[in-house]
């Protein structure tokens, strides 16, 4: 079952969807938008993943946090 709705999108996103249709990467603009929404609903945020890991394995101790901070600092990722 599908529902027809009206949405407002920025011009650049509309053009991206139309280009995907023209390039054969989507059957229609509606299909392109539906696929994008489905992908978004499947994604979990990093925070959700980390919260789940903490619940399952326990939060990292102070030594592990300090070690990670040193590694990130050495990689200049912070």
C-alpha positions as semicolon CSV with decimal commas, in nm:
position;residue;x (nm);y (nm);z (nm)
1;X;0,000;0,000;0,000
2;X;0,125;0,351;-0,074
3;X;0,009;0,698;0,018
4;X;0,040;1,004;-0,200
5;X;0,173;1,310;-0,017
6;X;0,307;1,651;-0,110
7;X;0,641;1,770;0,023
8;X;0,857;2,075;-0,031
9;X;1,224;2,011;-0,108
10;X;1,520;2,234;-0,182
11;X;1,579;2,277;-0,555
12;X;1,915;2,099;-0,547
13;X;1,758;1,785;-0,400
14;X;1,484;1,784;-0,662
15;X;1,747;1,813;-0,934
16;X;1,948;1,533;-0,775
17;X;1,640;1,308;-0,778
18;X;1,559;1,397;-1,138
19;X;1,919;1,331;-1,240
20;X;1,902;0,989;-1,074
21;X;1,591;0,909;-1,279
22;X;1,748;1,039;-1,600
23;X;2,063;0,838;-1,527
24;X;1,868;0,519;-1,468
25;X;1,956;0,504;-1,099
26;X;1,591;0,536;-0,994
27;X;1,263;0,439;-1,157
28;X;1,097;0,768;-1,062
29;X;1,138;1,067;-0,833
30;X;0,892;0,901;-0,595
31;X;1,101;0,582;-0,594
32;X;1,416;0,784;-0,530
33;X;1,259;0,965;-0,234
34;X;1,110;0,641;-0,096
35;X;1,451;0,471;-0,114
36;X;1,616;0,765;0,063
37;X;1,357;0,758;0,341
38;X;1,391;0,381;0,380
39;X;1,769;0,414;0,407
40;X;1,734;0,689;0,666
41;X;1,499;0,478;0,875
42;X;1,747;0,187;0,873
43;X;2,039;0,398;0,990
44;X;2,122;0,422;1,353
45;X;2,318;0,708;1,494
46;X;2,661;0,647;1,639
47;X;2,526;0,750;1,978
48;X;2,262;0,475;1,962
49;X;2,526;0,216;1,872
50;X;2,754;0,328;2,154
51;X;2,465;0,331;2,403
52;X;2,378;-0,024;2,300
53;X;2,740;-0,133;2,342
54;X;2,755;0,029;2,685
55;X;2,436;-0,149;2,789
56;X;2,565;-0,484;2,667
57;X;2,932;-0,460;2,765
58;X;2,943;-0,185;3,024
59;X;3,086;0,162;2,983
60;X;3,462;0,190;2,925
61;X;3,669;0,253;3,235
62;X;3,886;0,562;3,287
63;X;4,199;0,386;3,160
64;X;4,029;0,290;2,832
65;X;3,896;0,644;2,784
66;X;4,244;0,789;2,847
67;X;4,402;0,539;2,606
68;X;4,148;0,628;2,336
69;X;4,210;0,999;2,392
70;X;4,585;0,945;2,346
71;X;4,530;0,751;2,024
72;X;4,294;1,016;1,887
73;X;4,539;1,290;1,983
74;X;4,824;1,106;1,810
75;X;4,607;1,074;1,500
76;X;4,504;1,438;1,532
77;X;4,137;1,334;1,515
78;X;3,996;1,530;1,808
